[in-house]
Amino acid sequence: MNLMNKLVISGATLLMLGTNSIGVITAKADTVNNVNEEITIPDKYISISNGQILDALKENNPEAYAKIPESERIALLRQDMLRQGGTYIKTNSTGFTVYLNSAIVKIAKAVGVGAVAASIASVAATAGLSTGTATFISSALSTLIGEIPSNRGVWIKLSNKGSLVKWGLQ
């Protein structure tokens, strides 16, 4: 994915969040990837259910939501009841880690990273994370999605500046 596509996805993520963001973020940057000022993120654990992601996707991007077969949506909701896999965000003073279960990875590959990242960001914003954090998540997921098998979950660790620190499979 080229830089222009990443910028379009990041911009779309911010537009989709609208007034859902909580808090103020200030960052000075020469480019999207070169942030000169760190963002302060409090220590948090934000659990995100498959249902929340589906609801946000349905509201923010009905076309992408419609591409998900009903059997897949039902499986995602059942997975929530079983609490298998993990989709959540852990934050600390140096950055944050995003955990996505294999079902969310599969949907990201099917309907597009931008739609899923925007849904995750929307849910994260209601929990108090800024739109800058949402942009970092979208950018990292866009970069890595081709390397993640659709039958595996992933964790992505990002710095407060939005740089990818490391990632791995769940």
PyRosetta script that sets phi, psi and omega in degrees:
from pyrosetta import init, pose_from_sequence

init()
pose = pose_from_sequence("MNLMNKLVISGATLLMLGTNSIGVITAKADTVNNVNEEITIPDKYISISNGQILDALKENNPEAYAKIPESERIALLRQDMLRQGGTYIKTNSTGFTVYLNSAIVKIAKAVGVGAVAASIASVAATAGLSTGTATFISSALSTLIGEIPSNRGVWIKLSNKGSLVKWGLQ")
pose.set_psi(1, 129.7)
pose.set_omega(1, -176.9)
pose.set_phi(2, -82.6)
pose.set_psi(2, 169.2)
pose.set_omega(2, -176.3)
pose.set_phi(3, -59.9)
pose.set_psi(3, -39.1)
pose.set_omega(3, -179.2)
pose.set_phi(4, -61.6)
pose.set_psi(4, -42.9)
pose.set_omega(4, 178.3)
pose.set_phi(5, -63.1)
pose.set_psi(5, -40.1)
pose.set_omega(5, 178.6)
pose.set_phi(6, -62.6)
pose.set_psi(6, -42.5)
pose.set_omega(6, 179.7)
pose.set_phi(7, -65.5)
pose.set_psi(7, -38.6)
pose.set_omega(7, 178.7)
pose.set_phi(8, -64.9)
pose.set_psi(8, -44.1)
pose.set_omega(8, 179.1)
pose.set_phi(9, -63.8)
pose.set_psi(9, -44.7)
pose.set_omega(9, 179.1)
pose.set_phi(10, -61.5)
pose.set_psi(10, -43.4)
pose.set_omega(10, 178.7)
pose.set_phi(11, -64.1)
pose.set_psi(11, -40.7)
pose.set_omega(11, 178.8)
pose.set_phi(12, -63.8)
pose.set_psi(12, -37.7)
pose.set_omega(12, 177.9)
pose.set_phi(13, -60.7)
pose.set_psi(13, -46.3)
pose.set_omega(13, -179.5)
pose.set_phi(14, -64.9)
pose.set_psi(14, -40.3)
pose.set_omega(14, 178.9)
pose.set_phi(15, -64.8)
pose.set_psi(15, -38.8)
pose.set_omega(15, -178.1)
pose.set_phi(16, -69.3)
pose.set_psi(16, -29.0)
pose.set_omega(16, 180.0)
pose.set_phi(17, -69.8)
pose.set_psi(17, -32.5)
pose.set_omega(17, 177.0)
pose.set_phi(18, 51.2)
pose.set_psi(18, -124.2)
pose.set_omega(18, -176.9)
pose.set_phi(19, -92.5)
pose.set_psi(19, 12.2)
pose.set_omega(19, -179.5)
pose.set_phi(20, -76.9)
pose.set_psi(20, -14.0)
pose.set_omega(20, -176.7)
pose.set_phi(21, -71.1)
pose.set_psi(21, 149.5)
pose.set_omega(21, -179.2)
pose.set_phi(22, -121.8)
pose.set_psi(22, 131.3)
pose.set_omega(22, 177.0)
pose.set_phi(23, 92.1)
pose.set_psi(23, 174.4)
pose.set_omega(23, -178.3)
pose.set_phi(24, -117.4)
pose.set_psi(24, 139.1)
pose.set_omega(24, 177.4)
pose.set_phi(25, -124.3)
pose.set_psi(25, 135.5)
pose.set_omega(25, 176.7)
pose.set_phi(26, -126.9)
pose.set_psi(26, 126.2)
pose.set_omega(26, 177.7)
pose.set_phi(27, -146.5)
pose.set_psi(27, 139.2)
pose.set_omega(27, 175.4)
pose.set_phi(28, -101.5)
pose.set_psi(28, 132.9)
pose.set_omega(28, -177.4)
pose.set_phi(29, -145.5)
pose.set_psi(29, 142.6)
pose.set_omega(29, 172.2)
pose.set_phi(30, -83.4)
pose.set_psi(30, -36.8)
pose.set_omega(30, 177.0)
pose.set_phi(31, -142.8)
pose.set_psi(31, 176.0)
pose.set_omega(31, 178.0)
pose.set_phi(32, -60.9)
pose.set_psi(32, -33.9)
pose.set_omega(32, -175.5)
pose.set_phi(33, -93.8)
pose.set_psi(33, -0.6)
pose.set_omega(33, -175.6)
pose.set_phi(34, -124.8)
pose.set_psi(34, 72.6)
pose.set_omega(34, -179.8)
pose.set_phi(35, -83.8)
pose.set_psi(35, 128.9)
pose.set_omega(35, -175.7)
pose.set_phi(36, -92.5)
pose.set_psi(36, -11.9)
pose.set_omega(36, -176.1)
pose.set_phi(37, -128.9)
pose.set_psi(37, 128.1)
pose.set_omega(37, -178.6)
pose.set_phi(38, -70.6)
pose.set_psi(38, 151.6)
pose.set_omega(38, 175.6)
pose.set_phi(39, -98.3)
pose.set_psi(39, 134.0)
pose.set_omega(39, 178.0)
pose.set_phi(40, -89.8)
pose.set_psi(40, 121.2)
pose.set_omega(40, -179.7)
pose.set_phi(41, -122.0)
pose.set_psi(41, 124.9)
pose.set_omega(41, 179.6)
pose.set_phi(42, -70.4)
pose.set_psi(42, 156.4)
pose.set_omega(42, 176.4)
pose.set_phi(43, -64.7)
pose.set_psi(43, 125.7)
pose.set_omega(43, -179.0)
pose.set_phi(44, -151.8)
pose.set_psi(44, 159.3)
pose.set_omega(44, 169.6)
pose.set_phi(45, -128.0)
pose.set_psi(45, 113.7)
pose.set_omega(45, -176.9)
pose.set_phi(46, -115.1)
pose.set_psi(46, 109.6)
pose.set_omega(46, 178.9)
pose.set_phi(47, -84.6)
pose.set_psi(47, 135.7)
pose.set_omega(47, -179.3)
pose.set_phi(48, -126.0)
pose.set_psi(48, 119.8)
pose.set_omega(48, -179.3)
pose.set_phi(49, -85.5)
pose.set_psi(49, 159.3)
pose.set_omega(49, 175.3)
pose.set_phi(50, -60.0)
pose.set_psi(50, -37.6)
pose.set_omega(50, 179.0)
pose.set_phi(51, -60.8)
pose.set_psi(51, -40.9)
pose.set_omega(51, 178.3)
pose.set_phi(52, -63.5)
pose.set_psi(52, -41.7)
pose.set_omega(52, 179.8)
pose.set_phi(53, -66.0)
pose.set_psi(53, -43.5)
pose.set_omega(53, 178.1)
pose.set_phi(54, -62.2)
pose.set_psi(54, -42.7)
pose.set_omega(54, 179.1)
pose.set_phi(55, -61.8)
pose.set_psi(55, -44.9)
pose.set_omega(55, 179.6)
pose.set_phi(56, -65.8)
pose.set_psi(56, -38.8)
pose.set_omega(56, 178.4)
pose.set_phi(57, -65.2)
pose.set_psi(57, -42.1)
pose.set_omega(57, 179.5)
pose.set_phi(58, -62.4)
pose.set_psi(58, -40.1)
pose.set_omega(58, -178.5)
pose.set_phi(59, -74.6)
pose.set_psi(59, -43.9)
pose.set_omega(59, -173.1)
pose.set_phi(60, -88.5)
pose.set_psi(60, -25.5)
pose.set_omega(60, -176.0)
pose.set_phi(61, -149.4)
pose.set_psi(61, 73.7)
pose.set_omega(61, -176.8)
pose.set_phi(62, -58.6)
pose.set_psi(62, -30.8)
pose.set_omega(62, 179.6)
pose.set_phi(63, -65.0)
pose.set_psi(63, -44.1)
pose.set_omega(63, 178.3)
pose.set_phi(64, -66.8)
pose.set_psi(64, -41.0)
pose.set_omega(64, 178.7)
pose.set_phi(65, -59.0)
pose.set_psi(65, -40.8)
pose.set_omega(65, -178.3)
pose.set_phi(66, -66.2)
pose.set_psi(66, -22.5)
pose.set_omega(66, 179.3)
pose.set_phi(67, -74.6)
pose.set_psi(67, -16.9)
pose.set_omega(67, -179.2)
pose.set_phi(68, -83.5)
pose.set_psi(68, 120.2)
pose.set_omega(68, 179.8)
pose.set_phi(69, -59.6)
pose.set_psi(69, 146.9)
pose.set_omega(69, -178.7)
pose.set_phi(70, -58.0)
pose.set_psi(70, -37.1)
pose.set_omega(70, 179.2)
pose.set_phi(71, -61.1)
pose.set_psi(71, -36.2)
pose.set_omega(71, 178.3)
pose.set_phi(72, -70.0)
pose.set_psi(72, -40.6)
pose.set_omega(72, 177.7)
pose.set_phi(73, -62.7)
pose.set_psi(73, -42.8)
pose.set_omega(73, 178.9)
pose.set_phi(74, -62.9)
pose.set_psi(74, -42.5)
pose.set_omega(74, 178.7)
pose.set_phi(75, -61.4)
pose.set_psi(75, -40.2)
pose.set_omega(75, 178.2)
pose.set_phi(76, -62.7)
pose.set_psi(76, -43.6)
pose.set_omega(76, -179.8)
pose.set_phi(77, -68.1)
pose.set_psi(77, -37.6)
pose.set_omega(77, 176.5)
pose.set_phi(78, -65.4)
pose.set_psi(78, -37.3)
pose.set_omega(78, 178.9)
pose.set_phi(79, -60.9)
pose.set_psi(79, -37.6)
pose.set_omega(79, 176.0)
pose.set_phi(80, -57.9)
pose.set_psi(80, -41.5)
pose.set_omega(80, -178.4)
pose.set_phi(81, -66.6)
pose.set_psi(81, -31.7)
pose.set_omega(81, -179.1)
pose.set_phi(82, -86.3)
pose.set_psi(82, -13.9)
pose.set_omega(82, -178.6)
pose.set_phi(83, 56.0)
pose.set_psi(83, 39.6)
pose.set_omega(83, 175.9)
pose.set_phi(84, -93.6)
pose.set_psi(84, 143.2)
pose.set_omega(84, -178.6)
pose.set_phi(85, 75.0)
pose.set_psi(85, 176.3)
pose.set_omega(85, -179.4)
pose.set_phi(86, -144.0)
pose.set_psi(86, 133.1)
pose.set_omega(86, 171.5)
pose.set_phi(87, -131.5)
pose.set_psi(87, 105.7)
pose.set_omega(87, -178.0)
pose.set_phi(88, -161.0)
pose.set_psi(88, 170.4)
pose.set_omega(88, 178.7)
pose.set_phi(89, -125.7)
pose.set_psi(89, 129.7)
pose.set_omega(89, 174.3)
pose.set_phi(90, -112.6)
pose.set_psi(90, 129.4)
pose.set_omega(90, 178.5)
pose.set_phi(91, -116.1)
pose.set_psi(91, 155.6)
pose.set_omega(91, 171.7)
pose.set_phi(92, -151.9)
pose.set_psi(92, -173.2)
pose.set_omega(92, -173.1)
pose.set_phi(93, -68.8)
pose.set_psi(93, -21.0)
pose.set_omega(93, -177.8)
pose.set_phi(94, -99.8)
pose.set_psi(94, -10.6)
pose.set_omega(94, -178.9)
pose.set_phi(95, 162.9)
pose.set_psi(95, -150.9)
pose.set_omega(95, -179.6)
pose.set_phi(96, -154.2)
pose.set_psi(96, 158.6)
pose.set_omega(96, 178.3)
pose.set_phi(97, -124.5)
pose.set_psi(97, 130.8)
pose.set_omega(97, 178.7)
pose.set_phi(98, -104.8)
pose.set_psi(98, 128.3)
pose.set_omega(98, 177.5)
pose.set_phi(99, -113.1)
pose.set_psi(99, 125.8)
pose.set_omega(99, 179.2)
pose.set_phi(100, -124.2)
pose.set_psi(100, 129.1)
pose.set_omega(100, 178.8)
pose.set_phi(101, -75.3)
pose.set_psi(101, 169.5)
pose.set_omega(101, -174.6)
pose.set_phi(102, -63.4)
pose.set_psi(102, -30.9)
pose.set_omega(102, 179.1)
pose.set_phi(103, -64.6)
pose.set_psi(103, -40.0)
pose.set_omega(103, 179.1)
pose.set_phi(104, -69.3)
pose.set_psi(104, -39.5)
pose.set_omega(104, 176.6)
pose.set_phi(105, -60.6)
pose.set_psi(105, -43.4)
pose.set_omega(105, 179.9)
pose.set_phi(106, -60.9)
pose.set_psi(106, -42.7)
pose.set_omega(106, 178.7)
pose.set_phi(107, -66.3)
pose.set_psi(107, -40.8)
pose.set_omega(107, 179.0)
pose.set_phi(108, -59.2)
pose.set_psi(108, -39.0)
pose.set_omega(108, 178.6)
pose.set_phi(109, -70.4)
pose.set_psi(109, -32.8)
pose.set_omega(109, -176.4)
pose.set_phi(110, -79.9)
pose.set_psi(110, -45.2)
pose.set_omega(110, -173.3)
pose.set_phi(111, -107.2)
pose.set_psi(111, -9.2)
pose.set_omega(111, 178.4)
pose.set_phi(112, 112.6)
pose.set_psi(112, 139.2)
pose.set_omega(112, -178.7)
pose.set_phi(113, -61.6)
pose.set_psi(113, -40.7)
pose.set_omega(113, -176.8)
pose.set_phi(114, -57.4)
pose.set_psi(114, -43.3)
pose.set_omega(114, -178.8)
pose.set_phi(115, -65.7)
pose.set_psi(115, -45.2)
pose.set_omega(115, -179.0)
pose.set_phi(116, -70.1)
pose.set_psi(116, -43.5)
pose.set_omega(116, 179.5)
pose.set_phi(117, -61.3)
pose.set_psi(117, -39.8)
pose.set_omega(117, 178.1)
pose.set_phi(118, -64.5)
pose.set_psi(118, -38.1)
pose.set_omega(118, 178.6)
pose.set_phi(119, -66.8)
pose.set_psi(119, -43.9)
pose.set_omega(119, 177.5)
pose.set_phi(120, -62.3)
pose.set_psi(120, -44.4)
pose.set_omega(120, -179.8)
pose.set_phi(121, -62.4)
pose.set_psi(121, -38.6)
pose.set_omega(121, 179.3)
pose.set_phi(122, -62.6)
pose.set_psi(122, -44.9)
pose.set_omega(122, 178.1)
pose.set_phi(123, -66.1)
pose.set_psi(123, -42.2)
pose.set_omega(123, 179.4)
pose.set_phi(124, -63.1)
pose.set_psi(124, -37.2)
pose.set_omega(124, 179.5)
pose.set_phi(125, -63.6)
pose.set_psi(125, -37.5)
pose.set_omega(125, 178.6)
pose.set_phi(126, -67.7)
pose.set_psi(126, -20.0)
pose.set_omega(126, 177.7)
pose.set_phi(127, -92.4)
pose.set_psi(127, 2.2)
pose.set_omega(127, 173.9)
pose.set_phi(128, 107.6)
pose.set_psi(128, -0.8)
pose.set_omega(128, 177.0)
pose.set_phi(129, -81.0)
pose.set_psi(129, 147.3)
pose.set_omega(129, -174.7)
pose.set_phi(130, -79.5)
pose.set_psi(130, 168.7)
pose.set_omega(130, 177.0)
pose.set_phi(131, -67.8)
pose.set_psi(131, -26.8)
pose.set_omega(131, 175.5)
pose.set_phi(132, -62.6)
pose.set_psi(132, -42.0)
pose.set_omega(132, 176.6)
pose.set_phi(133, -61.0)
pose.set_psi(133, -42.3)
pose.set_omega(133, 179.3)
pose.set_phi(134, -60.7)
pose.set_psi(134, -40.9)
pose.set_omega(134, 179.0)
pose.set_phi(135, -64.0)
pose.set_psi(135, -41.6)
pose.set_omega(135, 178.7)
pose.set_phi(136, -61.1)
pose.set_psi(136, -43.7)
pose.set_omega(136, 179.9)
pose.set_phi(137, -61.5)
pose.set_psi(137, -47.7)
pose.set_omega(137, -179.1)
pose.set_phi(138, -60.0)
pose.set_psi(138, -45.7)
pose.set_omega(138, -178.7)
pose.set_phi(139, -63.6)
pose.set_psi(139, -45.6)
pose.set_omega(139, -179.1)
pose.set_phi(140, -65.2)
pose.set_psi(140, -44.7)
pose.set_omega(140, -179.8)
pose.set_phi(141, -63.5)
pose.set_psi(141, -39.3)
pose.set_omega(141, 178.0)
pose.set_phi(142, -62.0)
pose.set_psi(142, -38.9)
pose.set_omega(142, -179.2)
pose.set_phi(143, -69.0)
pose.set_psi(143, -38.3)
pose.set_omega(143, -171.8)
pose.set_phi(144, -94.5)
pose.set_psi(144, -18.1)
pose.set_omega(144, -168.0)
pose.set_phi(145, -54.3)
pose.set_psi(145, -35.5)
pose.set_omega(145, 180.0)
pose.set_phi(146, -67.7)
pose.set_psi(146, -21.7)
pose.set_omega(146, -178.0)
pose.set_phi(147, -94.1)
pose.set_psi(147, -6.5)
pose.set_omega(147, -176.0)
pose.set_phi(148, -97.6)
pose.set_psi(148, 123.5)
pose.set_omega(148, 175.3)
pose.set_phi(149, -65.0)
pose.set_psi(149, 143.2)
pose.set_omega(149, -176.0)
pose.set_phi(150, -72.0)
pose.set_psi(150, -9.6)
pose.set_omega(150, 177.8)
pose.set_phi(151, -100.1)
pose.set_psi(151, 12.9)
pose.set_omega(151, -179.8)
pose.set_phi(152, -128.8)
pose.set_psi(152, 150.3)
pose.set_omega(152, 172.1)
pose.set_phi(153, -84.8)
pose.set_psi(153, 174.2)
pose.set_omega(153, -177.9)
pose.set_phi(154, -143.8)
pose.set_psi(154, 151.2)
pose.set_omega(154, 167.9)
pose.set_phi(155, -122.7)
pose.set_psi(155, 141.2)
pose.set_omega(155, -176.8)
pose.set_phi(156, -131.2)
pose.set_psi(156, 116.7)
pose.set_omega(156, 178.9)
pose.set_phi(157, -98.1)
pose.set_psi(157, 127.0)
pose.set_omega(157, -179.0)
pose.set_phi(158, -123.2)
pose.set_psi(158, 146.9)
pose.set_omega(158, 175.5)
pose.set_phi(159, -80.8)
pose.set_psi(159, 169.8)
pose.set_omega(159, 176.5)
pose.set_phi(160, -63.5)
pose.set_psi(160, -19.4)
pose.set_omega(160, 177.4)
pose.set_phi(161, -87.2)
pose.set_psi(161, -1.7)
pose.set_omega(161, 178.8)
pose.set_phi(162, 89.7)
pose.set_psi(162, 4.5)
pose.set_omega(162, 179.7)
pose.set_phi(163, -78.8)
pose.set_psi(163, 140.9)
pose.set_omega(163, 175.4)
pose.set_phi(164, -70.9)
pose.set_psi(164, 119.9)
pose.set_omega(164, 179.8)
pose.set_phi(165, -88.7)
pose.set_psi(165, -53.4)
pose.set_omega(165, 175.9)
pose.set_phi(166, -167.1)
pose.set_psi(166, 168.3)
pose.set_omega(166, 179.0)
pose.set_phi(167, -152.3)
pose.set_psi(167, 163.1)
pose.set_omega(167, 178.9)
pose.set_phi(168, -161.9)
pose.set_psi(168, 175.1)
pose.set_omega(168, -179.0)
pose.set_phi(169, -95.5)
pose.set_psi(169, 147.3)
pose.set_omega(169, 175.6)
pose.set_phi(170, -91.6)
pose.dump_pdb("model.pdb")
